[in-house]
């Protein structure tokens, strides 16, 4: 009778090892994809590593629910900065990608008073509507 608990323990240990090996292979695939995408987009992959950040259920191409994994890593645009990036994988294919974009150089903006100032962020200052542009 003591063989049944030992067998269940052995099966659960084997399942845990199998799951760990499968997740390790998926992580190595994500590292290769991150390296390839950084090379393609002219970015530098920092620390040559990715880390599993999230898991979620998502419908696949055949309508089945599958586990989608999010891997986070850091890249550099200029060599002296660190920006976060994310790679979502559904099975062995990339389902989504989030890479940083270079900041646009700030150009002087002239406001309605004629004063010049630097643009900040992605906000575009708008001129107030004149009396002739009002909608009636």
N, C-alpha and C positions, 0 to 999 in steps of 0.2 A: 503494500500500500504506500510506502514512502517513495516509490518511484514516480507517482503522479505529481506531487509538488516539485520534485527535482526536475521533472520534464517540463513543467510549466515555467519554472525559473530559467531553465536553459533556453526555452523558446522565446521568452521575453528578453533575455539577454541577447540572443541572436537577432531579434527584431530591432533592438536598440542599436546594435552595431551596424546592421544593415541600413537603418535610417541615417545614422551618422555618416556612413560612407557615401550614401546618396546625396546628402546635403553638402558634404565636402566636395564631391564632383561638381555639383551645381555651383558652388562658390568659385571653384577653379575656372569654370566656364565663364562666370561673371567677371573674373579678373581678366581673362583673355579678351572678352568683349569690351570691357572698360579701356584696356590698353589700346585695342584697335580703334575705338571711337575717339579716344584722345589724340591718337596719331592722325586720324582722318580730319579732326576739327582743329588741329594745331594747338592742342593743349598739352600740358605736362601732368601726367598722373603722379601724384605725390604719394610717397610711402609704398608704392607698388602693391597696394592692398585695397580690398573692399570688405565691407562688413554687412551682415544681414541686419536690416533695421525693422522690417515689417513683413507680415504674412497676411494675405486676405484671400477670400474665395472669389473667384471670377469665372464667368461662363467662357468656355473655350469656343472654338470654331464649330464644333458639333453640338453645342448647347449643353455640354456636360460642365459641371462645376469642377474647377481645378484650383490648386493653390498657386497664387501669384506671389512671388518673392520680391521684396525691395532691397536692393543693395545700395549702400551709401559709400561714397568715396570723396576724396578731395583732389582738386585740380588747381593748376596755376595758369593764369593767362599770360603774365609777363615774367614769371620766374621769381617774383618777390612777394607774391600774394597767395592766399589760400581761399578757395571758393568751394562750397559744397556742390556735389552732383549726385544724382540718383539714377538708378537703372532698375526698371521693373522687368522681371522675366516670368513668362508663363511657359512652364516646361523648359525647353532649351532655346526658345525664341524670345527676342526682346519685344515686350509689349508697349513699353513707354520709356522715355529718356528725358532727363532734365539736366541740361548743361548750362553753366553760366555764360553770359554774353559779355563782350567787352563794353565798358562804360563809354558812352559817347563823350567826346570832348566838349567841355562847356564853352559855349560861345556867348558873347555879350548879347543881351536882349535889351531892346529899347522899349520902355513902357510909354504910356500915353502922355506922361509929363515930359518926355524927351530925355529922361535920365537913363543912363546905361548901367546895367547890373548883370552879374553872371547868372546863367540859368542853373537851377538846382534840381537834381533828380530828373524825373520824367514829366514834370509839370510844365505845361506850356501856358504862358500868360496870355490872356485874351483881352482885346480892347473892349471897353464898354460900348454898347450899341449907341449910335447917335440917334437923334430925334428922327432922322429920315429913314432909319433902318428898323424902327419899331413896327411890330405887327399890330394891326388893328383888328 
